[in-house]
Each structure stands twice: as C-alpha cells, then as structure tokens.
Amino acid sequence: MLSSNDSIRFRMKFAAALLLVPVAGYLIARLYIVQVKSHAEYLQKARARYTATRVTSGKRGEIFDMSGNLLVSNSPCVSITADPGNLTGEAQRRKLAFILAKHLGRDYNYFYKRLNPLRVKRGAKGEALTNPDGTPMMVPSRYAVIEKRASLDEAAKIREQVRVNRINALFFRDGYMRTYPKGAMLSNVLGYTNVVDDSDVPQIGLEKQLNRQMTGDTGRERYERTLDGLPLSYGLHELIKESRDGKNIYLTVREPIQAILEEELDATYAKWQPATLYAAIADPKTGNILAIAQRPTFNPNDRSTFSAAAARTRIAEDGIEPGSIIKPFTIGKALDWGVVTPDTVIDCDKGAWVYLGKVLRDSHPYDKLTVAGVIQKSSNVGTAKVAMMLGEQRVYYALRLFGFGSKTGLPFPLETRGLLPPVRRWDGLSITRFPIGYGVRVSPLQMLRAYCALANGGKLPTLRLIDRIVDPETGAVTRMPVPEPVPLFDHPEAHRQLIEMMIRVTQPGGTAVRAAIPGYEVAGKTGTSRKYIPGRGYASGKYFSSFVGFVPARSPALVMLVTVDEPKGAYYASTVAAPTFKATMTRVLRHLNIQPDPALLEAGKGKTARQTP
C-alpha cells in the first residue's frame, strides 16, 4: 500500500511527464525548423553578424614622361573617420582630440568639435531643424571625417595610442593619395585632384581630361571577422569582384628638356617680370610636344600656391595678336604661288605707307627692300604690299592652310580657335593688317604648329601630347597615332627659299641676332605686338614679345616658341624673347648630343676676332 508521500511523488511525476511531452515535442519541432527547414535563412542572419563586406579600390593610373619618368603618382595613406557615439564620455573625447592634434598637426579645438557626440538635425534641403522652443534639434552623431589622407606613420602612431587608451571610436581605411613628385613642373598641363568622399576627383588638366582612362575599377570581398571587426585568418573569404588599377598615361614630354625649359623660364620671368610667360618645344617631324610651360604656375602638392590665373593652360587658351611672327606664312605662299621671288623689290615708302587714309609704319625707315630683306628686317609695309599682290582670298587661304583659326586638337578643353574672320567680314584695311599679325588672334600652340610645318619640309604635322596608354593589369599598350603630315607647298624650292630668308633673320643685319647659337644655323622670326584689350583698344605701353625658331635650320630637330606678355624694362622681342630661345636651345641641343657644325664654329670665331678691337 502506497503511503501518502509516495502518492504525491507519483502524481508529480505523472504531471511532469504530461508537461514534458509537449514541451519536448515543441523543442524538437523548433529544432527541426531552425536546423533543417529554415537553416539557410538563419545561417544568412548569423553570417551577417560575423561577416563583413569590404570595398576595394583599384589605384588611379599614373602619368609618366616619354621615357617612363614618373610625373604623377599614388602614395599610400590612411583615411581616418570617427564614430563619436562610441566615446565613453567627455574625458575620452578630450583625450582623443589631444591625440589627434598631436599627430595630425591641427588645432585641438578642431578635433574636439568634430568629436561632438551630437549634431544638429537637418532637413531634406540641408536646413537646420529646430524644436518647438526654437532650440536646435540635436541627434546622435555617428560619423565624422578626421583626416582624409594621413601618412602611414601618423596613422600607426594614432592606432597605438587609441589602443593603449582603450578608445574604440576611430576607423582606419588604407588608400592612396595623389602626389606630384616634380612639384610645379608641368602642373598647368597635368592638373590636380581633390579628395571628395574618400575619392580623387579631378579638377583640371590631364587629370580631368583622361579621368576615365585613369580611374580604377572598385572591387568587393566578403570575409569572416572578429567582434572587433578584424578579418579572421580562417573561415569565409570570398572575392565578389576584383578591383583593377587605372591605366597609366605616357606623355610625349621628355623630363630633362622640360626641366631645362622651366629653369630658363624662371630666369626670364625674374628678369622681365611679365604678366604671363609661356613657351613650348616640339619635334617638327612627329609633332611631339617635348616641353611646355608657363609662368605664373603653382605646385599641386602645396595648394597655397594655387591661383586661377596660374591654373589656366594659357598657352592653349589665350588668343593673342601675334605680330611679325606670322609674316613668313603669307610671304611663303606668295613665293610658292609665283607671285614674288626672294629678289622681288618692294617699295617700303621709307617706313610710312598711307593706305585708305591710315598710316602703316615700320620700326625703321626702309626705302626699297627685296622680299628676302622684308623678312630679314621684318618690314610691315613690305609684307602688307606682298599681301596686296596676293589678294584677300589667297591671303585668307594661306593663313588657314597653316592652321590659324582651327584648334590643334591637344587635350585642352578650353583651347581657343583664335580669330581669323572669313573674307566677307574683312574691311579695306584687313589685307594689310592680318598678314603682319594685327586684327587676327592665334594661340601660341597654333603658332608652334605652323612653325613645325616650316621646319618639317613644308608639311604640317599634328601636335601630340599623349604618346601611349598602358594597362598595368594586362600590359596592353595603346599607342596614339602619328598622322601623316599635310603638304602645304606646291613647290619645294619656294619652301627652301623661305628657310634661307628666315636664317638671315638670326644673322648680322637681322632682327634676331640674339637668338643665334654658335655652331648652328637658326631659322626664326621675332614678333613685337601691342596688346589689345577687348572693349578698351590697344593698351598703352603693353606688348607681346615673341620669338619662334627652329634648329638646326636645314635639318630641324627642334622648334621652340616663347611669348612674353607685358615685359617690364624692355619690350622688343629681339631683346626679351630671343635670348630665352638661345639659352634654352643651347642646353637642349647639348642634352640631345646634336653636334654643332665645325665650319660654322670656325666662321663664328673669325667674325668674333675681326670684331674685337
């Protein structure tokens, strides 16, 4: 017989069994659902807690000169952001601001404000929202940019100090920052980038024009992580999409020649203190730009040197009245079309010719000059009278042939076409003014291209600045084409005669003897023109002083243009621009090992000896 205690124990066990069976059944069913039926769903939720997706960015393409010398590069850096909501209190906020100020070189208050755990709530249009009582509506701040481009050393020191102080509010992301190893060299052409939302955004220059080619592709990878967010060395590591580096750009520029040009422009800029100064050197056979520079300029690594005037590629964007450097093109075609010969005599009216009630003057009172003398002495009257012999249509056609009025096609989006009006818009004086470089506007690059045609046997090349584009991932090379030059002269003898006349410009009796280089024949032309300011007319005492030439004259390897805008102290191109050509070309010829003609060296010594008292 069961005791009362045994009866109670039995009833308790029975009740427990009745209760346990459905609970066990529920648990089994639940386990089935979790482990079998909904396994994939819960696995995905679990992975979301211990896996992370990282976006990787391919490096931006770099820029090199023709020989592979680095002009624009990517330097490793670290982007540092903060979650102020992770700070444990005011003391930690102050400590972190102190650490950041110590290593990043900014004021303590700057970081203290950025680490504010609260921020003003803003509406859809960015306006600050307020409470009913008029006070700003505040919300938690969970993101603040601390430093977009910290150095590896700075980031390492900050990492260590926040680790020691148990501060978990900073996040570090490895990346690259754009750097310009050569400083101000070629800066107007290369351009620069700004950092926007951790990305390099191009602003001007080739950085902007070739942005599509240089931008890398972003990638994504998924990995398992610790609670601290660090990747695990084991477990899931899945590459969703591979990042790819951007393409590298190789210019036609040669760094040693560019460096020479920059140094000589610095000297000219310091001596004459002009408003603007620009110059370029080209290979007349290929049209390759070997060097191109201007002053003022800026250093893209130091934005305090930046100004809107310095950033413009003025050698392509400015249209100037070129003056006498344009004269060879009208006279050259007059020779080619048989209108004149080098020995044709032109009456220069003793330097003052009245036409349609307006006086056209020469710098000296020339009486009668041959056409060769018109070029050598740079006679305005003589050139205008040759143009009159050609007629309006042929003068216009001659100037258009040499590319005036059309862009060069170099990658400068704001390049000017210049101004060469069609004949229907000419007035009676146009035929006497356009051929001497007044009333028309050309860019310095257009003039450089035209002189390349004279130096290239009368064949107009296409100017080139980009030589090739290289894919660093595959090694594939895309070479920019070298178009066939366009013949401009019908008769090679006429072209040869024009070159002979231009050689005399740099010889005794010519206007550019200061451009002469011992041991070499130099062909070229000076040009001094008054500066026209739209809406105000010709400015008193302001000039463009230019020289364009090529060397060696009979087998040219180099063409150089230099234009000095508003020089102070002197303004004739023979004094201001020609010496810059000589100093630069002398060094470049030596660098390229283009040997002088021994006979010319001896002849030069003989002249010097005879001239010495």
C-alpha positions, 0 to 999 in steps of 0.5 A: 500500500502506497503511503501518502508521500509516495502518492504525491511523488507519483502524481508529480511525476505523472504531471511532469511527464504530461508537461514534458511531452509537449514541451519536448515535442515543441523543442524538437519541432523548433529544432527541426525548423531552425536546423533543417527547414529554415537553416539557410535563412538563419545561417544568412542572419548569423553570417551577417553578424560575423561577416563583413563586406569590404570595398576595394579600390583599384589605384588611379593610373599614373602619368609618366614622361616619354621615357617612363619618368614618373610625373604623377603618382599614388602614395599610400595613406590612411583615411581616418573617420570617427564614430563619436557615439562610441566615446565613453564620455567627455574625458575620452573625447578630450583625450582623443582630440589631444591625440589627434592634434598631436599627430595630425598637426591641427588645432585641438579645438578642431578635433574636439568639435568634430568629436561632438557626440551630437549634431544638429538635425537637418532637413531634406534641403540641408536646413537646420531643424529646430524644436518647438522652443526654437532650440536646435534639434540635436541627434546622435552623431555617428560619423565624422571625417578626421583626416582624409589622407594621413601618412602611414606613420601618423596613422600607426602612431594614432592606432597605438595610442587609441589602443593603449587608451582603450578608445574604440571610436576611430576607423582606419581605411588604407588608400592612396593619395595623389602626389606630384613628385616634380612639384610645379613642373608641368602642373598647368598641363597635368592638373590636380585632384581633390579628395571628395568622399574618400575619392580623387576627383579631378579638377583640371588638366590631364587629370580631368581630361583622361579621368576615365582612362585613369580611374580604377575599377572598385572591387568587393570581398566578403570575409569572416571577422572578429567582434572587433571587426578584424578579418579572421585568418580562417573561415569565409573569404570570398572575392565578389569582384576584383578591383583593377588599377587605372591605366597609366598615361605616357606623355610625349614630354621628355623630363630633362628638356622640360626641366631645362625649359622651366629653369630658363623660364624662371630666369626670364620671368625674374628678369622681365617680370611679365604678366604671363610667360609661356613657351613650348618645344616640339619635334617638327617631324612627329609633332611631339610636344617635348616641353611646355610651360608657363609662368605664373604656375603653382605646385599641386602638392602645396595648394597655397600656391594655387591661383586661377590665373596660374591654373589656366593652360594659357598657352592653349587658351589665350588668343593673342595678336601675334605680330611679325611672327606670322609674316613668313606664312603669307610671304611663303605662299606668295613665293610658292604661288609665283607671285614674288621671288626672294629678289622681288623689290618692294617699295617700303615708302621709307617706313610710312605707307598711307593706305585708305587714309591710315598710316602703316609704319615700320620700326625703321625707315626702309626705302626699297627692300627685296622680299628676302630683306622684308623678312630679314628686317621684318618690314610691315609695309613690305609684307602688307604690299606682298599681301596686296599682290596676293589678294584677300582670298589667297591671303585668307587661304594661306593663313588657314592652310597653316592652321590659324583659326582651327584648334590643334586638337591637344587635350585642352578643353578650353583651347581657343580657335583664335580669330581669323574672320572669313573674307566677307567680314574683312574691311579695306584695311584687313589685307594689310593688317592680318598678314603682319599679325594685327586684327587676327588672334592665334594661340601660341600652340597654333603658332608652334604648329605652323612653325613645325610645318616650316621646319618639317619640309613644308608639311604640317604635322599634328601636335601630340601630347599623349604618346601611349596608354598602358594597362598595368593589369594586362600590359596592353599598350595603346599607342596614339597615332602619328598622322601623316603630315599635310603638304602645304607647298606646291613647290619645294624650292619656294619652301627652301627659299623661305628657310634661307630668308628666315636664317638671315633673320638670326644673322648680322643685319637681322632682327634676331641676332640674339637668338643665334647659337654658335655652331648652328644655323637658326631659322626664326622670326621675332614678333613685337605686338601691342596688346589689345584689350577687348572693349578698351583698344590697344593698351598703352605701353603693353606688348607681346614679345615673341620669338619662334625658331627652329634648329638646326635650320636645314635639318630641324630637330627642334622648334621652340616658341616663347611669348612674353606678355607685358615685359617690364624694362624692355619690350622688343622681342629681339631683346626679351624673347630671343635670348630665352630661345638661345639659352634654352636651345643651347642646353637642349641641343647639348642634352640631345648630343646634336653636334654643332657644325665645325665650319660654322664654329670656325666662321663664328670665331673669325667674325668674333676676332675681326670684331674685337678691337 
